[in-house]
Amino acid sequence: MLHHIAAVLLSLALLVFARQPHQPVTGAPVVRGSEGAPLRRNINDLSAAGGPQWNLYLLALRAMQQDNDEDPLSYFQLMGIHGAPYIEYNGAGAQVDGDWQGYCPHTEDLFLPWHRPHVALFEQTLVSKAKQIALTYPESVRAEYTHAADTLRSPYWDWAHDSRVPPATVPLKIRVNTSSGEVELDNPLRVYRFPKAVLDGKYGKFDPSKRPEVYRCRNAAGYPADANRRMGRFPFGQLVYDAFTYARSFTEFCRGDGGVISLEQIHDSVHFDAACREQLVEVELAAFDPLFMLHHTQMDRLWAYWQALHQDDGNQVFQEPYLGKSRFSTAKGSVINVDSPLTPFFHPSMAFYTPRSVLELGAFGYAYPGLEWWRHDKDQRRRAAARVINGYGAPKQARTRHIARLRVHVADFGRPCMVDIFVKGRIVTRITAEAWPNPGSVWTGFGLDEFGIDQHDLANMTIGVQVSKYDGSDVAMEAISNIEAHVEVVEVKPPSADELQRPEPSHILPASVMLIRGQNGTTLSE
């Protein structure tokens, strides 16, 4: 009887929440009379500068985290859009049956377009909070704080330039200048505690482990030391450069179909290692870690530079329709195209945003350095984007590169799992395969020269592959039956600073694959 009453109360609560008025995504407003839009800043620059904008950012983020979990604009509800607690948001439509019941799409072309309005909704809420807080400061500094709030935007973590976790995300406590003076507070970039009622089932299934807060690196080395060690194993700058220069289409750039490393695969490695697994690697709960928005603002930034480089060739976003994977209100096998709804995000017109309607940054009230459309024409923005990407990994001199290509069929694996790729005993890249949605086959690519290979290695090229579960235990080898690999030989030369150079392989070398088991139940990569 009690279980029945609890179920009825849960259903009524979710029905009331679902029927609330639609919350449109407008982005943070631009002050009338301003030129252009405020720039999103690197989190390390924002924290180093300190001052009113840094104080407001921390206070606004903390205020969002402290809001009632039933508030549609609370941190809990905004981050819960991504995965758990799998409830209807924004009156966007009833849930459909499917293997993945969150709103976020992964391993498909909607990945980048969907996350843009998600970050924008977070940003508009953050700035709204900051504006309210700015008005509480003494009149002598109120104008300064109001301007800081008006120009605040969601910062990004440029892990392609510096893979170390941002120092501001490390301390448990942080000192902030509030309207009543300097105080010490829980650091909202490190600490987020889940509402107890949520863990107890207020919205249905959430976290089976009932972890009371976001965790990072619960081991001897701890955070940030172990996170930085893990992140430092991968040449993220070179990987991003390769994703930009080898991809022949938005689809290859976004999700890697066709043998090139994709932005989503690089993104997965950050999710996996930046918090030493924990919630950040779990698609259901990842968004609750404050690293998530720093990471996904960076992802949006990289897509914006891709757009600037492909303004006239039809590759800003995908063009070909495809059969999509299941999501909260989208059935598996639905036809997805550039006009498909990005649920649960409403345009101010109260129609859903679509991949086509999220292309313009100005519509959401922000820009990135070099992409100031009010100052620079299309060609200037293209050149600025090329300079940024060349800075990540362009060759400094003419040389021969060797690029390994690997295809792994993961549909038959027990997931979630990770596929670690080794060359000469060293991990070189990783593919993560979540439990949902089913990715089928995945491709990846990576440079070999950075890992000290020689002609003997190339003549006998063996790539190690280890498939393991997130707890470090091995996936049964009999499930690993379909792997292909080869090496492309590419001649490269330094590009001009503001032009990207697309390499073309001169010939192909064979490569064999060796399956690797973990040692004592742990992966070699650990």
N, C-alpha and C positions, 0 to 999 in steps of 0.2 A: 504493500500500500504506500509506504513512504517513498519507495523508488518511483512509483507511478506519479505521486504528487510532485516529486523533484523533477521528473521528466516534463510534466505539464508546465511547471513554473519556468523551466529552461526554455521551452518552446514559446511561451508567452513573452519572455524577456527578449528573445531573439526576434520575434515578430515585431515588437514595439521598436526595437533598434532598426530593423530593416525598413520600417515605414517612415523613418525620419526624412525630412526634405533632402533632396540632392544637394551635395556640397560640390560646386564647380571648382575645377582646377584653373586658377587664373595666373598662377605664379605670383611672386612678390610684386606689389605695385611699384612702378617707377614714378618718382615725384614729378608732378606736373612742371613743365618748363625745363626739365633736365635733358641733357643731350645724351641720346643713346640709352644705355642701361648699365647698372653696376656690374663689375666683374666678379666672378667667383674666384676666390683666392686659394693658394696653397695653404693648407692647415699649418705648416711649419712657419710660413711667413706671417700668417695671422697671429699665431701665438707669440712669435718673436717680437712683433710690433707692440703687442699688449694694448693698453689703453681702452677707451670706451667701447670700441667695437668688439674686442676680445671679451671684455667683461659682459657685454650684452649677449654675446653668443653663448657663453657658458650659462648665464642666468636664464636665458630663454629656453635652452635645451633642458635645463633642470626643471623649469616650470612645466614644460610639456611632459616630462617624465613623472611629475607629481600630480598631474591632472587625473580626474576620476576615470577609471578604465572604461566607463560607458560613454564618455565624451568622444564623439567621432573624430575630433582633432587632437585627442590625447596621443602621447607617444605610443601607448599600448595599441590603440586602434590603428594608427597610421602604419606602424611596423607590422601589425597583424594582418594587413592587407596581403603581404607577400606570401605567407603560408598559414601556420596555425594562428588563431583558433578556428579557421575554416568556417567563418560566418559571413553572411551577406553584408556587404558594405555599401553604404550610400544609396540603398534602394536600387541596386544595379541589376537585380534579377535573381531568380531562384537558383539554387544549386542543382547541378545535374550529376548523374552517376558517372564516375570515372575513376581511374587509378590515381590521379593527382587531384586534390580538392582545394588547393590554394589558387590564388589568382595569377601568380607570376608564371610566365612561360620561360622554359629553358630548353636548350638544344633545338631551337627553331628560330626562324627569322624575326619573330616578334620580340625576341629577347631585348635588344637595345631600344626599339621604339616604346615598349611597355614601361621600361624603367624610367624613361624621361618624365612623364607626368607624375610618376610616383615620387621622384626626387623633387619635382616642382611643387607638389602638394605639401611635402615636408617643409620645403623652403618657405612657402607662403605662410605656413603656420608659425615657423620659427621667427620670421620677420615680424609677423603680427604680434607675437609675444614680446619681442624686443622693443617694439614701438610702445607697447603698454608700459613696459618696465622703464623705458627712457623718461616717460612723463613723471616718474616718481622721484627723479633726481632733483637736487636743489636748483633753484632758478639760475644760479650763477653758471652752472654747467649743463643745464637742460638742453640748450640749443645744440651743443656739441654732441650730447648723447642722442638727441633726436636725429641729427644728421647721420651719426654712426648707425643707428637702427635702420634708417631709410636706405642706406647703401650696403647693409649687411646681406650677404648671400651665403648659401651652403658651401663650405670649403671642401677642397678635394685633397686626397692623399696621393701624391705622384710617386707611387711605388716603382715606376719605370725609371725614375731618376735616382731615387734613394729608397731602397727596399726596406730599410729599417722602419719599424713601427714609429709613428709620430711621437716624439717625447711627451707631448701634452696628454697622450692617452695612457701614460704609465702611472702617475701617482694616484693613490686612492683618495687623497684629500687635495684640495687646491684653494689658493687664496684668491678672492675676487673682491673688487671694489664695488660695493652695493650702494644704494642711495643713502644708506645710514652708516657707511664707512666700510673699511676692509674687514672681511670675515673669512673664516675657513669653512668650506663646504665639501660634501661628497663630490668628487670629480665626475660630472655627468658624461665625460668621455671614457670613463673607466667603469663606473658603477651604474648598473640598472637592476633594480629589484622587481621581481614579478609580483603583482597583487596576489595575496594569499588565496582570495576567492577564486581567482583564475586557476591556480594550481589545484584547487579543490573541486574543479569541474563546473564553474559558473557558466562557461560557454561550451561545455562539452569537452571532448578530448583535447589535450594541449601537450604537455610534456610528460611522458610516462615516468621519467626519472624524478619529476617534481623538484628540479633544481631551483632554489629560491632566488637566484640572481644569475646574471651573465658571468660566466667563468672564462678565464684565459690562462692557459699554460699551468695547470695544476700539477707541477712536477718539481724536482729539486732545483733545476735551473731557473724556472719561473719566467714571468713576463717582466721585462721585454727580452731577456737574454736568450731564451730558447726560441722565441718567435723570430728574433733577428738572425739566429743561427740557421733556422729552417728557411727563412726567406732569402738569406744570402747565398743559398746553394744554386739559385736559378738566375740566369742573366736576363732579368725582366726587360731591361732597355733593349737588348738585342732581339728578344722575342717580339716586342711590340714593333720594332723596326721591320722585322721579317713579316709580321702580319700585314703591315701596311704595304710593303713592297712586293710581296709574292701573291697576294690575293688578287684575283682577276674580276671579282664581283663583290657586291655587298654580302651576299650569302657566304662566300668563302671567308671574308673578313670577319663576319659576325659569328658564324658557327663552324666554319672550317671544312665544309663538305667539299672534298676534292684534293686532299693531301697537303694542305697548308695549315700551319698553326693558326688558330682563330683567337679573336679577342676574348671570347667566352672561355676557351680553355685556359688562357693566361689568368683570367679572372678567377677560375676555379682554384688554381694553385694558391692565390692570395687568400681565398676563403679557407682553404685547408690549413695553411701554415701560419697565418698572422695571429691566430689565437691558439695554436697547437691543437687543432681540431675543435673541441668544445662546441658551443652552439653555433659559432660562425660558419662551421662546415655543414651544418644540418639545414637543408633548404627550408624545413618547416619553421625553424627558429632563428635563422641567421640574421634576419633584419633587426632583431632586438639588441644585438651587439652594436654599440655606438660606432664601431669601426665600419659598419655596413654602409652608412650614408657617406662617409669619407671615401670609401672604396667605390661606391656607385656614382658619386659625383665625378670621380676620376674616369670611370667608364663612359659616362656621358660626354666628358671633355674629349676623350679620344675619338668618340663617334663624331663629335662636332668638327674635329680636325679632318677626319675622313670625309665628311660632307663638304668641307671647304675645298678639298682636293678633287672632288668628283661632282662639282656643281652642274656641269654641262654634259655628263656622259650617261646619265640615267642610273647611276650607281649610288646615289645618296642613301637609298633604301632599296629593299628587294622589289622586284617587279613581277616575277612569275608567281601565280597562285600555287598553293600547295595544300595538302591535307594536314590539318593541325592536330596537335596532341590535346588530351583532355586538360581542362582547367575548371575552376569553380563553376562558371556558368556557360562553359563552352564544351560541347560534346566532342569526343575523339572523332577524327575524320571530317570535321567541319572544314569547308573550303575557306582558306585564309588568303586575303589579298590586301592591297595597300589601303583599302577602305573598310577593313574589318574593325569592329569595335575593340578598343583597349579598355575592357572593363576592369575595375569599376570607376573609371575616370571620366567625368562629365566635362565637356566644353561649356563655357558660359551660355551657349545657345541651348543647353540641356540635351544636346546629342552627345554620344560618346566620342571621345577622341579616337582617331585612327592613325595608323602609321603615316599617312599622308599629311594629316593635320598637326603633327608634332614636329615637323621638320624645321620650323623657324624658331630660333632661340628667342628672338624678340617678342614672340607671342607669350612667352613665360617671364619676360622681364629680367633677363640676365645675359651675360656674354662671357667669353674667355679671352685672355690676352692674345692679341693678334687677330681676333675675329670681330673687332669693333666695326660693324657694318655702317655705322654713321660716319666713320672716318676713312675707311678703306674700301676700295672697290673689290670686285670679285677676284681679280688677278692678284691684288695685294694680299687678300686673305688667303688665297691658295699658296702664295709664296711664304707667308708667315707660317702656315700649317706645315709646309715642307721643312722649314728651318727647325721647327720643334721636333718633328719626327726624325730628321737627319741627326739631330743632337742625341738621339737615343742609341744609334748604332750604325750610322753610315760608315763605310770603310774609309780609312785615312790614306790608303795607298792601294794601288792595283794589286790584286791577289786572286788566288783560286779558293773558292769556298766549297765545302762539301755539306750538302743538306740532306739529312736522312728523312725519309717519308715512311710513315707507319700507319697501317689500318688495322684496327682491332674490332672484332665483332663482340660486343659486350651484352647483347640482348639475353644470352643464355646464362650469364653470371648471376650469382646471388648478389644482389645490390641492396644498399649502397656499397660501393667498393672503390678502390683506387688502383690504377694501373701505373706503376712506376717504371720508367724507362732508364736503363743503365748503359753506359759506354765505358769500357775499361774500369768497371767496378764503381763508377761514380754516377749518381743520379743526375740526369740531364733534363728531364721534364716529367710531368705527371698528367694523367687523364683521370678525372674523377667522374664516376658514373653514379648518379643519385638513384634512389629507388624509383622515383617518378620524375618526369615521364620516361618511358622506355626509349633509350637513344638509338637502339639498333647498332649500326657500325659507326665508329668514330675514327677520324683521321687526326694525325698530328704531324708536325714537322719541326726540326730543330737543327741548328748548326753543330757540326762535329769539330770544327777546327779549334773552338774555344777550349776543348778538352784534351788537347795534346796528342791527337792522332798523327800517325806517320804513314808512309806508303805501305809498310808491312801491314798495318792495321786495316788500311783500305782494301788491300788484296785479300784479306781474310776477315771482312767486316762482320762482326757478330754484335747484335743488339740484345741486351738482356731485358726481359720483361717479367715483372713480378706483379701478380694480381692478388690483392689482399683486402680484407674487410677493414673497416675503420678501427677495429680494436687490435689490428696487427696480425690476426690469424689469416692463413692462406685460403684463397678460393681453390676448390678442388681442381687439379690440373686437367682432369678429363673434360671440364667445362670450357677449357681454353683451347679451342680447336681451329680458329680461323684468324690468322694473323698474316699480314703481308708487309714486306719491307723492301726498300731499295735506297740507293744513295744517288742524288743528283750532283753533278760536278758543274759549278757555275763560275764563270769569270766575272769579277766585279772590279770596278774602279771608282774612285771618289767622285760623287756627284757635285755639281755646283751647290752652294749652300742653300739655295731656295728652290731647288728642283729635286723631286724624288726620282730615283732610277730603278726601273723594274728589271731585275736580272732574268736572263734566260739560260736554262741549262744547256751545256754543250753535249753531254752524254750521261748515260745512266750506268751505275755500277750495282752489281747484285749485293744483297746483304742477307744474312741468315739471322734467325731469332732463337734465342736460348731462354727457356723458361727458368725462373729463379724462385726458389722457396725461401721463406724467411728463416731466420735463425732464432731458435728458442722462442718461437711464437711472435717474434717481432720482425718488422720489415728491415731490409738492409738500409733503407733510406733514413732510418731513425738514428 
